[in-house]
Amino acid sequence: MEVHRCRFVDYVPSAVNALAFAPNTTRPVLACGRANGDIELWNPKHDWTLEKVIPGGKNTSVEAISEKEKQAAIKKLTKTPPRLFSAGLNAVVTEWDLTSLKPKRSVDSHGGAVWCMAANNANTVLAVGCEDGCVRLFDIADGEFTFIRSFDKQRTRILSLAWSQDDKIMVTGSANSSIYKWDVEQGRVVTRMTVERVPGEDTLVWAVKILSTGDIVSGDSLGHVKIWDGSTTTMVQSFNSHGADVLCLAVGRDGTTVFSSGVDRKCNQYRLVDQPAPKKTGKNGTTNGKTEMVNKWVLSNSRRFHSHDVRAMAMDESRNVDALVTGGVDVSMVVCSASQFTDINQRRISYVPQRPVISISKSTRLMLCRQANGIKVWRLGKSASPIQPFSDFEIGAHMDLIEPQQALLEMNFRDDRNLTSSAMSEDGHWIAVADIEEVKLFRIDENPSLPGQLIVKKQKSFSGIRGTGAHLLAFTPDNSRLVVASTDSTVVIVDISQWESKKFDVLAKFSQHRGVGGKVTASMDVDGEEQEVSGGDGHVETIISMAVSADGQWLATGDVKNRIFVFNLDTVQHHATLPTFDAPLTALHFHPSSPVLVVPTASNVFYVFNVETRLMSDWSREYSSDKTFPTKFLAFRDKIQGVAFNPARKNTLMVWGANYMCHVDLTLGVGDRNAALSVGKRKRDEMIEAEKRKLQRERRMMKYAENGVLSTPDLENGEAVVVLEKNGKKVRKVLTDDFMEKQEAEVNFQVIHKFQPLMFVDFLDDNSLVVVELPFIKILSTLPPSYYRASYGT
């Protein structure tokens, strides 16, 4: 097989600036704010699955996130979806619509850049710390978002803030070596606490927290973590446990655990323990025999997860989550157990995009990559035609290029909004891009007078979907229609075949994802029986996946609620609804030569459907289950991100995740559930076993020769004999080629870990695979130097 390993794609993920868990929700959600303004929403269930990405924009680096709910009553609270607020250096506080992923409301901070933000424990008031040294309060109760009042202004910026358990006290950390304790009702300073400072330089208090006991924890730019008595505001203990700035803190609900991290990359755990108090000596030199116990904070553990500064930290101690999440400059999020900090290995969430940012044109060998505010197009290279079959080449053999890859086009957009989706037509003449406000269409043609140069024309008459942008885009294979999954969860089919006459007609709009499916349609049932169901269930959700069949007849779309709808593009009607799976879907992909749809899920189980007959395939009906799939494949932490089909082997498919590719033959069963799936590991094991059998045969022949016994005919013919367990009995069998093929067939899921973190995998043609990699060393080359302090003797 010919593999195009593409590492020239200059995609760089953005740093993590803020992390926040949604409190008191029946379904935990983690919000991750990045330096480019994007906000990712992660579901901890199924080992961390990305649900949505709220696009950012120019100068909208997210510095603070608060994901809170209304709390009028417990029943109302559990049924109310979380509200997400973000703020940054652009002096704007924004509430986001978590379905359309658009700003719902925006309010000026009236105090310059926002450095910190937190909601009170009743989730009725949002406090914002600003550049001008003022804390401002906003009413967020009962769906409101209005300014209430300001606290007394200080002469320095507010870098951090925290609420007390009863919401009557607030603590803020400032840039003048001070921590202020505020009376929330009066908006005035009650007490001022000062930290150490270097002569001539102020100390920055980057993080403050209030424990459930009322005590205060602070972290500053000198690397100190301090514990303060909440009532007397005197310092109880101080830890010089970091070599540089402490940027973030996390505290446990019971007030006995604190985590800190920052520039030196260390993640420290502090615990409140009981220790014997020093015994008092009497006048006669005797001591009291009773031993008194006192509470004291100790540095209990320290770990290092990241290669660069850790900027954000969030913790959820609930039983179904139990996670401490950290993130920073090295663009990765790391999850570890909050209750068993040192006993359980951390989980590093892959930094590659979880949603596709690359699309290809197979016929023209073009590849498009989307950046935050632009796109770039390359033409893939060509290798010399092999003089022998690919099967005769050694694995990993390098093939010389007769035409190297070529960068053809780069487009940067002046809009302040980040791009949400992009697509390229199969003939390479159309490119569509979208953000949350509009869809743009471009015609790409070669310059007849200058071969090799392209002419790009924006179709100004293409109005797109008026008043809305798109989450997903796709062209039909015949290049005549553009499919738009709009931000209002409507699927729109646009005719682009009459572009020369500047006509772009909307052929159909499907509203199934808005909960209004129209007429009753047939649903695909897992058991093979069709059921009559309504096309919608009254709920609006974000469309996260979309696929068009190779013949252009079928369109499949899926949303966050796991609803998957199939549309017939020939009749332009809703065709069927797939069953809802327990695990969230991660992708949709059609077979290149049949109406077969593959649906991978976050549990690493994938399902195969025939959309024309509305039936699940026999293979999938028998094997698609977490009780049937190989255990080692189900244990992969990286989810299936895509599916690829080799046109030369139509009965096989390849599913891939960030760090693996898995080949599956749909004509075979699953095989041994506990077998080693890695192709390289299995070959090494087979070589070891073959070597053992060879040594055993040689020892037997030597023993026969010593005793004067003739060797068996099997051994004389050079055939190895193996002993198999069959029905509890040992059976001798000759190890022939047929036997080895049968043993190989028992392992259907064949996994390859050869490649670097994967951004995209697909087949260009028969036995021609495109693999886009994003090595971490490439990301490191774009990052600033990490913290380093030389130690004595090094």
C-alpha angles and dihedrals in degrees: 000000000000113000124194104206105199116194097150094089105115098211115147121186119223128250122260111248105167140019130188137168121218106243128222096008126140087224114044117225130185120208117207118193117201134201093252091058097258118136118204123202114210129191112213091206116100090024098302119320125191110235106175143353119215106207119233129202147210114323091359101118106164109237099164137025130189118183107187142155138216114260114197092133137350094251092048091046095055091050096046117092116234120266117224123210127182136179138178147161092307090078094239127122111206134192113205132217102230094205104046090028089224128128108274097191134351128199129188113240090220087213107072125250117015112230101174141010137183138166122226121253092258088055092228102108130046117205120204126193113211142196093250092064096255132122114217127196126214127193111236099164119126094004095308126137108184136136115259109177147303133254123234109292121249126205095246138049122276108240101175141007141183138186127229120238093259093044091234096106131050128189123203132189117215141192094248100073090267140119116201127205112207136198101225096203094053097031092225136124114262099182139357123217121194130206130204118283138194112245110270094009133085122230116235116223098211098175139026132175135179117220124220087253090060095251119132128232123198137183122197144183093267091066094253126142110199133191116210129192105247096214102041095027090222121140112258101181139355129203122199088195101135129066094214143008119340102222104174143024136192126191134197124243094243093054095238101099132061130177125197136182141159146134097346090059094233118135108207128194121207124191134192107232137172114251132175112266118234109269117244118235118224128222092267092051095257124128130221110261095219117093114217122203123221133185116251134171117236134183098244105174143001131196135173117217105158137059095216141025117323107223104172140033133181132177135199114183098184114128096245093051111025093171140149108196124194132181141167149135096337088070095234130111117219122202123197135164114276095203096042099035097161101027102062127056118247123252115228111204110219116257095214116104112276090205121056116268095168130074130175140204105219098193095051096032092234124150127197126199123191122217128188094275106006149025136234129202127204134183110226119238127249128228128212115271108265117245090211135039117279089242089067093057121094114251109267094017112159118237119205118240120234090186118029122211115279131205105228107171141015123184125184121188125216094213116119091226124088117240117259102190145359138186140186125208122241093249091049094236098108132059123178126188131179144186129186092282108040148006121230127200125200131189114217120200134162117253105248093206095045110039112210095030122102132221115215119199123182112220099232092179089061103098093180113198104338115240097003142074131213141255095198137019133191138169123218113245092250089059091232101108139043119211115208126192098199128209090252089061095254121135110221127191114205124191110224097168092099095053093126089065089044093245121140108173124190105233099186146347121211118200101181092117088055090059095253106106099161114213126026113269139183120272128210110244125204091225093054096255120119119231130195111241137160119259093237140027101207097262126114116215139168117268108233105169137036137172137180122206120244093249092050095238101108134052124187125191132181134190139198092272088062093249111149119192127189121208131193107227093192093060092024092227139123106266110181147338122232122223118265115252128213094237123058116260116247102188146352125221136171127217110252096234107025139043091259119135123199118205116192118194136201091258088065090246114125129198129211120211135180100220094192095059093031091231135125112241120258091243093053093044090056103038111019098104138101086238092058108033118091110281094226091052092051089049093061107118093206110082125229104270100179150354129231131190125207107219089210092060106038096176094059134071137191122220118192141191135182094287107019148042120209125199116208128185110211092200091064133063125250092264125199108004093206098045122122106263100192109100092211094048092047092051090049090050091049091051090050091049092047090051090050092050090049092052091046091052092049092050092050092050090049090050091049090050092050091052095043093245120145116240119248119263090246091059093044089056089053094245118141120228122215130192115229131191108234122170090337093307131105112243125190113221133176112244100234130162091260090055092051091050089052091050090049091051089059088070108060101159103073113186128198122197094177098113134074119248105315126230098174141003128184142135121255095190141330108334091347112122129186116208120183112198132190108198115201090229087065091055091046090057089062097047126089118254114283124238115283130172119184115233126215111278096018 
